[in-house]
């Protein structure tokens, strides 16, 4: 009995909490009354187990109320005896209860009716037709067995129910189980006002069994679907309700405190103001861009706006000095803006070359280094970086630089370093270019003619990360493609590797110097050999040898692409590359062994003019320069340069750890072989004809036809 009491208390609590108002009025009061009756009986210490069983039997025999709930709740049946206040609850499962029983009925006053068959009352076809005589239908107030079907008529917080009577027993039938299903009835007593009103509202005209039965399977499927949906909705509401409740509490808390509310509004307003301020991107005063946020990026040929010319620039020198000028002070000169950062080694290594340009052209050219604000290079970081160069090379740049720049970075957009922005003496933006194309010869030609065709334009780099590079040739609809071309503008070098995608293979060698291309295509021929040991057949043209030794200009760079709509190995890809390279230049390479004519290089210790005095590494040997300068350069690099200017291999048997300073006249490249040997001897570098015996790469001409 204690278990029943706890169960009723739980049901009451659950229904009161979940279904709040409406179900509370209909069901909670009845459960409370049942609970009070049970508590009273427990206090009197009566044995309710046997008494309830007896009263249930009496109720069945005397016509008590039996309610059969066939809705979606777990509460299935309720037998009530109004005289004893007893309640029997039968649960089919342990799932969450969603319905309660109607309160107990009064004592029955009719005679007992005992069933004569154990057959199910739900199946009228279980008995022979002869045992099911017809009969009259009793009034609705004598109904004792009812079926409840869920509909939206009875609402309880979004869950609706209504009830339809489907089984009726006529009064006075001694054998109700042998009657027709429509005529079954059971005698009952006087009902209490609550039950009577509730049941009278629920009872409708009886429905014949032959009308309900065909729809029973459809209703069961519908009920099963409704059960799943109701369970899901109930679970979802149970999860959402605590979150919503907590949010409402926080909202009420904020609303109750006016100061907090004002503070939040103030913070939101400040955030909006900050966002608009950042989007404006107002340049700093020390960058020379105060009030120029409206300016847009320039295109080649655009004039520099007057507002830019009128800006003040703070030039910072690496010795700690500063100087403030107006940008218009540089008007009339060829302005070279060298964009750099401390994280770009090639930028710093190229500073000496730009200083040579400044020294050569003096008042005609002005080189200004520009460190963009996006580099995040602080003065302390810059000082620390160049302190190492001063200690290692005794070098401090003499060119001025602009720090924390936003103006020129916005006007001349770029995404890689180093980049040289060029502004002509007329005040027009020419283009952005590579540092390698800023040579004395090209600048001299531009100042004379004003034509910029020799400058290599550098736009936004298309593959800054060097991966997933777009093919040189569109491969749509192709089965096979093997193409070799010259330098590909606005692309960084791509390492040779096969990329597989959707059953296809793509192999690219991007912007590699010709010397490197041949070493990739003929690895066995170059294994362990230096460039100074290259031997060229007499049929090889000077144009080809110049390309082999060109490690600076874009003229000596090439791009190869192989596409195959199938999987291909790395070795096979290199085979195709080797074939394309040979067909393009009609030159192949093999490794030979034997004696060959050469020059033996030696250093005159008595005249060590070649010995380095230190300083920054420099290799300014471009054609057309006023002088060819190699400063603090490794001996192997000097020997390679000398070999590129002679007709035979150059060998050196001494130590190669020496560093060389070499300043040759600008016309050195145009001299004859004898004149070149004589010029080198003045610096203590002797070249003696000799024989070299050993292995070497041998370049020879082949008879092939170039095919696409």
Buried (B, 14 or more C-beta within 10 A) or exposed (E): EEEBBEEBBEBBEBBBEBBEEEBBEBBBEBBBBBBEBBEEBEEEEEEBEEEBEEBBEBBBBBBBBBBBBBBBBBBBBBBBBBBBBBBBBEBEEEEEBBBBBBBBBBBBEBEEBEEEEEBEBEEBEEBEEEBBEEBEBBEBEBBBBBBBBBEEEBEBEEBEBBBBBBBBBBBEBEBBBBBBBBBBBBBBBEBBEBBBEBBEEBBEEBBEBEEBEEEEEEEEEEBEEBBEEBBEEBEEEEEEEEEEEEEEEEEEEEEEEEEEEEEEEEEEEEEEEEEEEEEEEBBBEBBBBBEBBEBEEBEEEEEBBEBBBEBBBBBBBBEEEEEEBEBBEBBBBBBBBBBBBBEBEEBBBBBBBBBBBBEBBEEEBBBBBBBBBEBEBEEEBBEEBBEEBEEEBEBEBEBBBBBBBBBBBBBBBBEBBBBBBBBBBEBBBBBBBBBBBBBBBBBBBBBEEEEBEBBBBBEEBEBEEEEEBEBBEEBEEEEEBBBBEEBBBEBBBBEBEBEEEEEBBBBBBBBBBBBBBBBBBBEEBBEEBBBBBBBBEEEBEEEBBBBBBBBBBBBBBBBBBBBBBEEBEEEBBBBBBBBBBBBBBBBBBEBBEEEBEBBBBEBEEEEEEBBBEEEBBBBBBBBBBBBBBBBBBBBBBBBBBBBBBBEBBBBBEEEEEBBBBBEBEBBBBEBEEEEBBEBBEEBBBBBEEEEBEEBBBBBBBEEBEEEE
